[in-house]
Amino acid sequence: MAVNKPPKPIFVCASCGATASRWVGRCPDCGAWNTMEETTVSPEPSRAAPAVVAPRSPAVKLSDLDAPSYLRSGTGMGELDRVLGGGLVEGSVVLISGEPGIGKSTILLQISAHLSESRRVLYVTGEESGGQIRLRYDRLGVKGDQIFLLTETNTDAILGECKRISPDVVVIDSVQTLYSERFSSAPGSVTQVREGALAFITYAKTEGAAVFFVGHVNKEGGISGPKMLEHMVDAVLYFEGERTQAYRIIRATKNRYGSTNEIGVFEMSDRGLIEIPNPSEVLISERPKSVSGSCAGCILEGTRPLITEIQTLVTPTVYAVPKRTSDGFDYNRLGLLLAVLERRLGLRFSQNDVYLNIAGGLRLDEPAADLSVALALISGITDRTLPDDLIAFGEVGLAGEVRAVPRTEYRIKEAVRLGFHTVLIPKRQKRKDLTVPADVRLVGVSSLYEVLPFLVKKENGEDGK
């Protein structure tokens, strides 16, 4: 007679999913600290493995398969459609993550209202009551007769309701609240989150329904829960921005149906999230005039060029070690540019505190921002202003040379459209086929020495060195 063995406790890493027979402070696989969570598994009776296991489907030639045509649906928000690759794909699973209060539930309720005009939407909330969702629904002023609200956290009960009403779109807010009585671990544990997500992914693929997951973030800013959750879904979207600021950015870090380079820009208002189809104009709308330490730059986010303002403040230090603060720009990259400017141009940044800020809450990760950052630093330490209609972009090397950057034509067109009349670009990329209006001056520079003549002296003649 077979004897049922008691469940065996194991410890699973919340970051990478590695298992261990006992608790350890540091995961032996990924090295993360304090991520091992206890769970239990029921041992299966041992069976003799068959000699040959037949595949579920025979192997076929890849060239003989027909390419599928994925049907996309507009979400009602062009910025979100841009990030998704052109719209929501039927049968896809999308994970949206961000800090609490950033606007995840708000945007999902807004797009649910639009999708409900032609589809049936099931909104599952495990953290808020139905009354709270209704209040937000009224505040946003959205309309949707085909939105069904379900307040439930049991995975099996939610799937049973899905089979009853057959929704085309399912929203799970949030995936960390799912649990199943088939597993003894607590809600939010690695096992519950993984198995709950897998159940809805299977439902999406078999029934053709699109599924949205809302995910929490941990202290480091990553998605809370098992790391393998990001590999299971089709798209991972991150909400970026500060809750105290009006602007929000949605960025795709994974997308099986589109590019991961696109971003969507929104503004939070009392009526929900509002799209900003022209973010460059908004980002520089409040730029001060004739102020030292400020320079306009252009970066690329996917196929979209963005004009942003780089602000610097350089002041004499009162400490033995000068202070360096960077918001929106890589700190190590800032240190590199400061070393280049001090060595090649003789500017004494080692005797000054340096503060760098990217206006609007953007983060500049592209090397094309180097030249505009360097110009802002030079303007800040010399207290000389740059022309208000000047914009610069290019990569700066350790020798002080200005290197080429991709898609120069797109950047120039965006700068001209927003009224900039002096455009500094890498000299190698100044070609005859780059046509600009007659009142626009296109200047090619090969080193940082060549940008110094563009600094404007103050009226009293002081240069601030």
GUKEKOL-668795 format. One record per residue (C-alpha): residue number from 1; residue in one letter; x, y, z. Coordinates in steps of 0.05 Angstrom, whole numbers. Example, Ala and Ser with C-alpha at 12.3 -4.5 7.8 and 13.67 -1.06 7.14 Angstrom:
REM residues 2
{k 1, r A, u 246, v -90, w 156}
{k 2, r S, u 273, v -21, w 143}
END
This chain:
REM residues 465
{k 1, r M, u 0, v 0, w 0}
{k 2, r A, u 26, v 69, w -20}
{k 3, r V, u 40, v 117, w 37}
{k 4, r N, u 28, v 191, w 25}
{k 5, r K, u 89, v 230, w 46}
{k 6, r P, u 79, v 297, w 81}
{k 7, r P, u 92, v 360, w 41}
{k 8, r K, u 166, v 379, w 38}
{k 9, r P, u 185, v 451, w 54}
{k 10, r I, u 233, v 484, w 6}
{k 11, r F, u 259, v 555, w -3}
{k 12, r V, u 251, v 592, w -69}
{k 13, r C, u 288, v 656, w -89}
{k 14, r A, u 240, v 712, w -106}
{k 15, r S, u 289, v 742, w -156}
{k 16, r C, u 311, v 683, w -199}
{k 17, r G, u 268, v 624, w -176}
{k 18, r A, u 326, v 582, w -151}
{k 19, r T, u 309, v 530, w -98}
{k 20, r A, u 345, v 507, w -35}
{k 21, r S, u 330, v 455, w 17}
{k 22, r R, u 344, v 504, w 74}
{k 23, r W, u 341, v 579, w 85}
{k 24, r V, u 403, v 619, w 66}
{k 25, r G, u 413, v 693, w 70}
{k 26, r R, u 441, v 699, w 0}
{k 27, r C, u 415, v 663, w -61}
{k 28, r P, u 469, v 615, w -87}
{k 29, r D, u 449, v 628, w -160}
{k 30, r C, u 437, v 702, w -169}
{k 31, r G, u 471, v 728, w -105}
{k 32, r A, u 410, v 769, w -81}
{k 33, r W, u 404, v 778, w -6}
{k 34, r N, u 342, v 760, w 36}
{k 35, r T, u 301, v 735, w -23}
{k 36, r M, u 292, v 662, w -2}
{k 37, r E, u 218, v 648, w 15}
{k 38, r E, u 192, v 584, w 45}
{k 39, r T, u 141, v 543, w 7}
{k 40, r T, u 118, v 471, w 7}
{k 41, r V, u 111, v 420, w -48}
{k 42, r S, u 77, v 353, w -46}
{k 43, r P, u 123, v 298, w -70}
{k 44, r E, u 97, v 258, w -128}
{k 45, r P, u 101, v 183, w -126}
{k 46, r S, u 160, v 156, w -165}
{k 47, r R, u 143, v 124, w -231}
{k 48, r A, u 187, v 88, w -279}
{k 49, r A, u 200, v 134, w -338}
{k 50, r P, u 180, v 106, w -405}
{k 51, r A, u 237, v 89, w -452}
{k 52, r V, u 208, v 135, w -507}
{k 53, r V, u 164, v 195, w -497}
{k 54, r A, u 122, v 214, w -557}
{k 55, r P, u 120, v 289, w -572}
{k 56, r R, u 54, v 325, w -569}
{k 57, r S, u 64, v 350, w -640}
{k 58, r P, u 113, v 324, w -691}
{k 59, r A, u 171, v 366, w -715}
{k 60, r V, u 158, v 404, w -780}
{k 61, r K, u 201, v 447, w -825}
{k 62, r L, u 202, v 519, w -805}
{k 63, r S, u 196, v 541, w -878}
{k 64, r D, u 131, v 501, w -885}
{k 65, r L, u 96, v 539, w -829}
{k 66, r D, u 49, v 596, w -846}
{k 67, r A, u 66, v 662, w -814}
{k 68, r P, u 10, v 681, w -766}
{k 69, r S, u -25, v 748, w -775}
{k 70, r Y, u -34, v 777, w -705}
{k 71, r L, u -97, v 820, w -698}
{k 72, r R, u -85, v 885, w -662}
{k 73, r S, u -135, v 929, w -627}
{k 74, r G, u -126, v 1002, w -611}
{k 75, r T, u -128, v 1018, w -537}
{k 76, r G, u -154, v 1088, w -547}
{k 77, r M, u -86, v 1117, w -527}
{k 78, r G, u -38, v 1127, w -584}
{k 79, r E, u 21, v 1133, w -537}
{k 80, r L, u 7, v 1064, w -507}
{k 81, r D, u -5, v 1035, w -576}
{k 82, r R, u 63, v 1061, w -596}
{k 83, r V, u 96, v 1024, w -538}
{k 84, r L, u 58, v 960, w -552}
{k 85, r G, u 80, v 960, w -624}
{k 86, r G, u 16, v 985, w -657}
{k 87, r G, u -39, v 962, w -610}
{k 88, r L, u -61, v 905, w -565}
{k 89, r V, u -50, v 836, w -595}
{k 90, r E, u -105, v 785, w -584}
{k 91, r G, u -82, v 728, w -538}
{k 92, r S, u -23, v 768, w -511}
{k 93, r V, u -4, v 776, w -438}
{k 94, r V, u 21, v 845, w -416}
{k 95, r L, u 53, v 860, w -349}
{k 96, r I, u 49, v 933, w -326}
{k 97, r S, u 93, v 952, w -266}
{k 98, r G, u 108, v 1015, w -229}
{k 99, r E, u 110, v 1048, w -161}
{k 100, r P, u 46, v 1055, w -120}
{k 101, r G, u 4, v 1114, w -142}
{k 102, r I, u 39, v 1122, w -209}
{k 103, r G, u -25, v 1110, w -249}
{k 104, r K, u -26, v 1036, w -267}
{k 105, r S, u -99, v 1024, w -247}
{k 106, r T, u -120, v 1091, w -277}
{k 107, r I, u -94, v 1077, w -346}
{k 108, r L, u -121, v 1006, w -346}
{k 109, r L, u -191, v 1031, w -329}
{k 110, r Q, u -186, v 1083, w -384}
{k 111, r I, u -166, v 1033, w -438}
{k 112, r S, u -217, v 983, w -411}
{k 113, r A, u -271, v 1035, w -425}
{k 114, r H, u -247, v 1044, w -496}
{k 115, r L, u -240, v 969, w -510}
{k 116, r S, u -309, v 956, w -481}
{k 117, r E, u -340, v 994, w -540}
{k 118, r S, u -328, v 933, w -583}
{k 119, r R, u -305, v 879, w -535}
{k 120, r R, u -323, v 848, w -468}
{k 121, r V, u -276, v 867, w -412}
{k 122, r L, u -268, v 833, w -344}
{k 123, r Y, u -234, v 877, w -292}
{k 124, r V, u -211, v 836, w -232}
{k 125, r T, u -190, v 875, w -170}
{k 126, r G, u -158, v 842, w -110}
{k 127, r E, u -136, v 905, w -73}
{k 128, r E, u -195, v 953, w -78}
{k 129, r S, u -269, v 946, w -67}
{k 130, r G, u -321, v 953, w -121}
{k 131, r G, u -342, v 1020, w -92}
{k 132, r Q, u -271, v 1047, w -99}
{k 133, r I, u -267, v 1026, w -172}
{k 134, r R, u -335, v 1058, w -184}
{k 135, r L, u -312, v 1124, w -154}
{k 136, r R, u -251, v 1124, w -199}
{k 137, r Y, u -296, v 1105, w -258}
{k 138, r D, u -340, v 1166, w -245}
{k 139, r R, u -281, v 1213, w -232}
{k 140, r L, u -248, v 1195, w -298}
{k 141, r G, u -312, v 1206, w -335}
{k 142, r V, u -304, v 1142, w -376}
{k 143, r K, u -362, v 1102, w -404}
{k 144, r G, u -365, v 1027, w -416}
{k 145, r D, u -427, v 983, w -416}
{k 146, r Q, u -386, v 920, w -428}
{k 147, r I, u -339, v 926, w -368}
{k 148, r F, u -351, v 871, w -316}
{k 149, r L, u -321, v 882, w -247}
{k 150, r L, u -301, v 823, w -203}
{k 151, r T, u -273, v 830, w -133}
{k 152, r E, u -236, v 765, w -123}
{k 153, r T, u -167, v 738, w -109}
{k 154, r N, u -178, v 663, w -118}
{k 155, r T, u -148, v 641, w -184}
{k 156, r D, u -196, v 583, w -195}
{k 157, r A, u -257, v 627, w -180}
{k 158, r I, u -233, v 680, w -229}
{k 159, r L, u -221, v 628, w -284}
{k 160, r G, u -291, v 601, w -271}
{k 161, r E, u -320, v 670, w -281}
{k 162, r C, u -279, v 678, w -345}
{k 163, r K, u -310, v 615, w -373}
{k 164, r R, u -379, v 640, w -355}
{k 165, r I, u -376, v 709, w -389}
{k 166, r S, u -321, v 694, w -441}
{k 167, r P, u -285, v 763, w -438}
{k 168, r D, u -241, v 787, w -494}
{k 169, r V, u -196, v 827, w -446}
{k 170, r V, u -179, v 808, w -374}
{k 171, r V, u -146, v 857, w -325}
{k 172, r I, u -115, v 827, w -262}
{k 173, r D, u -101, v 881, w -210}
{k 174, r S, u -55, v 857, w -183}
{k 175, r V, u -19, v 791, w -197}
{k 176, r Q, u 12, v 790, w -127}
{k 177, r T, u -57, v 781, w -96}
{k 178, r L, u -73, v 716, w -133}
{k 179, r Y, u -76, v 651, w -94}
{k 180, r S, u -102, v 580, w -103}
{k 181, r E, u -123, v 531, w -50}
{k 182, r R, u -86, v 477, w -87}
{k 183, r F, u -21, v 506, w -59}
{k 184, r S, u -8, v 514, w 15}
{k 185, r S, u 37, v 575, w 10}
{k 186, r A, u 11, v 645, w 27}
{k 187, r P, u -16, v 694, w -24}
{k 188, r G, u 41, v 734, w -55}
{k 189, r S, u 91, v 678, w -48}
{k 190, r V, u 133, v 655, w -106}
{k 191, r T, u 92, v 593, w -118}
{k 192, r Q, u 24, v 629, w -116}
{k 193, r V, u 46, v 685, w -162}
{k 194, r R, u 80, v 638, w -211}
{k 195, r E, u 23, v 587, w -215}
{k 196, r G, u -31, v 641, w -217}
{k 197, r A, u 4, v 677, w -274}
{k 198, r L, u 14, v 612, w -311}
{k 199, r A, u -60, v 595, w -306}
{k 200, r F, u -81, v 661, w -339}
{k 201, r I, u -26, v 656, w -391}
{k 202, r T, u -53, v 588, w -410}
{k 203, r Y, u -123, v 617, w -412}
{k 204, r A, u -100, v 674, w -458}
{k 205, r K, u -66, v 628, w -507}
{k 206, r T, u -123, v 577, w -511}
{k 207, r E, u -182, v 626, w -511}
{k 208, r G, u -150, v 683, w -550}
{k 209, r A, u -164, v 735, w -495}
{k 210, r A, u -114, v 791, w -480}
{k 211, r V, u -92, v 793, w -407}
{k 212, r F, u -64, v 852, w -368}
{k 213, r F, u -25, v 839, w -304}
{k 214, r V, u -11, v 895, w -254}
{k 215, r G, u 55, v 883, w -217}
{k 216, r H, u 84, v 916, w -156}
{k 217, r V, u 157, v 938, w -151}
{k 218, r N, u 208, v 923, w -97}
{k 219, r K, u 257, v 970, w -63}
{k 220, r E, u 306, v 965, w -121}
{k 221, r G, u 252, v 985, w -171}
{k 222, r G, u 245, v 917, w -203}
{k 223, r I, u 181, v 876, w -209}
{k 224, r S, u 164, v 843, w -143}
{k 225, r G, u 156, v 768, w -144}
{k 226, r P, u 192, v 714, w -183}
{k 227, r K, u 239, v 739, w -237}
{k 228, r M, u 213, v 685, w -284}
{k 229, r L, u 147, v 723, w -287}
{k 230, r E, u 178, v 772, w -335}
{k 231, r H, u 200, v 715, w -381}
{k 232, r M, u 131, v 683, w -381}
{k 233, r V, u 92, v 743, w -407}
{k 234, r D, u 94, v 773, w -477}
{k 235, r A, u 107, v 845, w -458}
{k 236, r V, u 134, v 881, w -397}
{k 237, r L, u 117, v 955, w -389}
{k 238, r Y, u 147, v 1000, w -336}
{k 239, r F, u 114, v 1064, w -311}
{k 240, r E, u 167, v 1116, w -296}
{k 241, r G, u 161, v 1184, w -263}
{k 242, r E, u 153, v 1215, w -194}
{k 243, r R, u 84, v 1216, w -161}
{k 244, r T, u 95, v 1289, w -144}
{k 245, r Q, u 107, v 1307, w -217}
{k 246, r A, u 55, v 1311, w -272}
{k 247, r Y, u 91, v 1272, w -327}
{k 248, r R, u 91, v 1196, w -333}
{k 249, r I, u 131, v 1153, w -382}
{k 250, r I, u 114, v 1082, w -403}
{k 251, r R, u 174, v 1043, w -428}
{k 252, r A, u 175, v 972, w -455}
{k 253, r T, u 232, v 928, w -430}
{k 254, r K, u 205, v 867, w -467}
{k 255, r N, u 158, v 861, w -525}
{k 256, r R, u 148, v 799, w -568}
{k 257, r Y, u 104, v 837, w -617}
{k 258, r G, u 141, v 902, w -625}
{k 259, r S, u 202, v 945, w -609}
{k 260, r T, u 229, v 956, w -539}
{k 261, r N, u 257, v 1025, w -557}
{k 262, r E, u 192, v 1064, w -559}
{k 263, r I, u 164, v 1105, w -501}
{k 264, r G, u 96, v 1135, w -486}
{k 265, r V, u 90, v 1203, w -451}
{k 266, r F, u 30, v 1221, w -408}
{k 267, r E, u 8, v 1276, w -361}
{k 268, r M, u -30, v 1259, w -298}
{k 269, r S, u -91, v 1303, w -286}
{k 270, r D, u -155, v 1300, w -246}
{k 271, r R, u -188, v 1267, w -307}
{k 272, r G, u -135, v 1212, w -311}
{k 273, r L, u -76, v 1204, w -356}
{k 274, r I, u -73, v 1250, w -417}
{k 275, r E, u -30, v 1234, w -477}
{k 276, r I, u 26, v 1281, w -497}
{k 277, r P, u 37, v 1268, w -572}
{k 278, r N, u 89, v 1324, w -576}
{k 279, r P, u 132, v 1315, w -514}
{k 280, r S, u 191, v 1357, w -540}
{k 281, r E, u 149, v 1420, w -541}
{k 282, r V, u 124, v 1408, w -471}
{k 283, r L, u 193, v 1391, w -442}
{k 284, r I, u 224, v 1457, w -465}
{k 285, r S, u 163, v 1502, w -457}
{k 286, r E, u 187, v 1528, w -390}
{k 287, r R, u 261, v 1535, w -407}
{k 288, r P, u 290, v 1600, w -380}
{k 289, r K, u 322, v 1650, w -427}
{k 290, r S, u 394, v 1675, w -424}
{k 291, r V, u 414, v 1634, w -363}
{k 292, r S, u 483, v 1602, w -356}
{k 293, r G, u 488, v 1527, w -345}
{k 294, r S, u 431, v 1510, w -392}
{k 295, r C, u 434, v 1475, w -460}
{k 296, r A, u 384, v 1440, w -504}
{k 297, r G, u 399, v 1369, w -528}
{k 298, r C, u 365, v 1316, w -571}
{k 299, r I, u 360, v 1242, w -556}
{k 300, r L, u 324, v 1185, w -592}
{k 301, r E, u 273, v 1141, w -558}
{k 302, r G, u 259, v 1088, w -611}
{k 303, r T, u 239, v 1126, w -674}
{k 304, r R, u 220, v 1189, w -636}
{k 305, r P, u 270, v 1247, w -626}
{k 306, r L, u 261, v 1283, w -560}
{k 307, r I, u 286, v 1354, w -545}
{k 308, r T, u 303, v 1364, w -473}
{k 309, r E, u 338, v 1415, w -429}
{k 310, r I, u 402, v 1400, w -391}
{k 311, r Q, u 412, v 1444, w -330}
{k 312, r T, u 476, v 1450, w -290}
{k 313, r L, u 498, v 1490, w -229}
{k 314, r V, u 572, v 1497, w -213}
{k 315, r T, u 590, v 1530, w -147}
{k 316, r P, u 654, v 1534, w -106}
{k 317, r T, u 659, v 1477, w -57}
{k 318, r V, u 666, v 1484, w 19}
{k 319, r Y, u 685, v 1411, w 28}
{k 320, r A, u 750, v 1375, w 20}
{k 321, r V, u 718, v 1331, w -33}
{k 322, r P, u 672, v 1368, w -82}
{k 323, r K, u 601, v 1344, w -87}
{k 324, r R, u 572, v 1312, w -150}
{k 325, r T, u 497, v 1305, w -159}
{k 326, r S, u 463, v 1278, w -222}
{k 327, r D, u 388, v 1271, w -234}
{k 328, r G, u 368, v 1238, w -300}
{k 329, r F, u 439, v 1227, w -325}
{k 330, r D, u 488, v 1171, w -310}
{k 331, r Y, u 532, v 1190, w -251}
{k 332, r N, u 593, v 1154, w -278}
{k 333, r R, u 584, v 1187, w -346}
{k 334, r L, u 582, v 1255, w -312}
{k 335, r G, u 648, v 1240, w -277}
{k 336, r L, u 679, v 1220, w -344}
{k 337, r L, u 657, v 1285, w -377}
{k 338, r L, u 683, v 1327, w -319}
{k 339, r A, u 751, v 1293, w -324}
{k 340, r V, u 754, v 1306, w -399}
{k 341, r L, u 735, v 1380, w -390}
{k 342, r E, u 785, v 1390, w -335}
{k 343, r R, u 842, v 1355, w -371}
{k 344, r R, u 830, v 1380, w -442}
{k 345, r L, u 802, v 1451, w -429}
{k 346, r G, u 834, v 1465, w -361}
{k 347, r L, u 768, v 1480, w -326}
{k 348, r R, u 776, v 1470, w -250}
{k 349, r F, u 716, v 1427, w -234}
{k 350, r S, u 756, v 1395, w -177}
{k 351, r Q, u 747, v 1460, w -138}
{k 352, r N, u 672, v 1464, w -149}
{k 353, r D, u 608, v 1427, w -132}
{k 354, r V, u 570, v 1404, w -193}
{k 355, r Y, u 495, v 1393, w -197}
{k 356, r L, u 464, v 1365, w -261}
{k 357, r N, u 389, v 1359, w -275}
{k 358, r I, u 349, v 1336, w -335}
{k 359, r A, u 286, v 1378, w -338}
{k 360, r G, u 219, v 1341, w -342}
{k 361, r G, u 241, v 1278, w -306}
{k 362, r L, u 271, v 1243, w -367}
{k 363, r R, u 332, v 1198, w -363}
{k 364, r L, u 386, v 1207, w -416}
{k 365, r D, u 421, v 1141, w -429}
{k 366, r E, u 444, v 1156, w -500}
{k 367, r P, u 516, v 1179, w -515}
{k 368, r A, u 487, v 1233, w -561}
{k 369, r A, u 472, v 1274, w -499}
{k 370, r D, u 547, v 1282, w -483}
{k 371, r L, u 559, v 1345, w -524}
{k 372, r S, u 499, v 1383, w -496}
{k 373, r V, u 517, v 1362, w -424}
{k 374, r A, u 589, v 1385, w -436}
{k 375, r L, u 565, v 1452, w -463}
{k 376, r A, u 520, v 1461, w -402}
{k 377, r L, u 578, v 1446, w -355}
{k 378, r I, u 624, v 1494, w -391}
{k 379, r S, u 570, v 1548, w -389}
{k 380, r G, u 558, v 1535, w -315}
{k 381, r I, u 631, v 1540, w -293}
{k 382, r T, u 647, v 1601, w -336}
{k 383, r D, u 580, v 1635, w -322}
{k 384, r R, u 573, v 1649, w -396}
{k 385, r T, u 507, v 1637, w -430}
{k 386, r L, u 493, v 1598, w -493}
{k 387, r P, u 447, v 1626, w -548}
{k 388, r D, u 374, v 1608, w -533}
{k 389, r D, u 365, v 1580, w -603}
{k 390, r L, u 426, v 1534, w -599}
{k 391, r I, u 420, v 1458, w -594}
{k 392, r A, u 476, v 1406, w -593}
{k 393, r F, u 483, v 1331, w -597}
{k 394, r G, u 542, v 1284, w -605}
{k 395, r E, u 585, v 1234, w -567}
{k 396, r V, u 647, v 1261, w -531}
{k 397, r G, u 710, v 1217, w -527}
{k 398, r L, u 766, v 1218, w -476}
{k 399, r A, u 809, v 1260, w -522}
{k 400, r G, u 755, v 1313, w -525}
{k 401, r E, u 734, v 1294, w -595}
{k 402, r V, u 661, v 1295, w -617}
{k 403, r R, u 639, v 1230, w -648}
{k 404, r A, u 582, v 1213, w -695}
{k 405, r V, u 513, v 1191, w -671}
{k 406, r P, u 458, v 1154, w -709}
{k 407, r R, u 397, v 1184, w -745}
{k 408, r T, u 424, v 1255, w -749}
{k 409, r E, u 371, v 1276, w -800}
{k 410, r Y, u 313, v 1260, w -751}
{k 411, r R, u 346, v 1301, w -696}
{k 412, r I, u 358, v 1361, w -741}
{k 413, r K, u 286, v 1361, w -767}
{k 414, r E, u 259, v 1360, w -696}
{k 415, r A, u 305, v 1417, w -675}
{k 416, r V, u 285, v 1459, w -735}
{k 417, r R, u 211, v 1445, w -723}
{k 418, r L, u 217, v 1472, w -652}
{k 419, r G, u 251, v 1537, w -673}
{k 420, r F, u 326, v 1524, w -661}
{k 421, r H, u 369, v 1563, w -710}
{k 422, r T, u 439, v 1539, w -691}
{k 423, r V, u 450, v 1464, w -691}
{k 424, r L, u 518, v 1435, w -668}
{k 425, r I, u 530, v 1365, w -696}
{k 426, r P, u 592, v 1321, w -705}
{k 427, r K, u 633, v 1348, w -762}
{k 428, r R, u 637, v 1281, w -796}
{k 429, r Q, u 561, v 1280, w -804}
{k 430, r K, u 555, v 1349, w -836}
{k 431, r R, u 540, v 1330, w -907}
{k 432, r K, u 516, v 1369, w -968}
{k 433, r D, u 451, v 1330, w -971}
{k 434, r L, u 429, v 1355, w -903}
{k 435, r T, u 381, v 1409, w -925}
{k 436, r V, u 358, v 1460, w -873}
{k 437, r P, u 321, v 1526, w -880}
{k 438, r A, u 361, v 1588, w -898}
{k 439, r D, u 355, v 1617, w -828}
{k 440, r V, u 383, v 1554, w -795}
{k 441, r R, u 458, v 1548, w -784}
{k 442, r L, u 486, v 1477, w -785}
{k 443, r V, u 554, v 1474, w -752}
{k 444, r G, u 599, v 1413, w -752}
{k 445, r V, u 648, v 1408, w -693}
{k 446, r S, u 704, v 1357, w -685}
{k 447, r S, u 727, v 1374, w -614}
{k 448, r L, u 705, v 1411, w -552}
{k 449, r Y, u 752, v 1468, w -569}
{k 450, r E, u 708, v 1487, w -627}
{k 451, r V, u 646, v 1499, w -583}
{k 452, r L, u 679, v 1552, w -540}
{k 453, r P, u 664, v 1610, w -588}
{k 454, r F, u 590, v 1598, w -579}
{k 455, r L, u 592, v 1620, w -505}
{k 456, r V, u 566, v 1691, w -497}
{k 457, r K, u 600, v 1739, w -449}
{k 458, r K, u 560, v 1775, w -397}
{k 459, r E, u 544, v 1848, w -408}
{k 460, r N, u 591, v 1871, w -353}
{k 461, r G, u 648, v 1835, w -387}
{k 462, r E, u 660, v 1784, w -332}
{k 463, r D, u 670, v 1713, w -354}
{k 464, r G, u 664, v 1681, w -285}
{k 465, r K, u 726, v 1638, w -290}
END
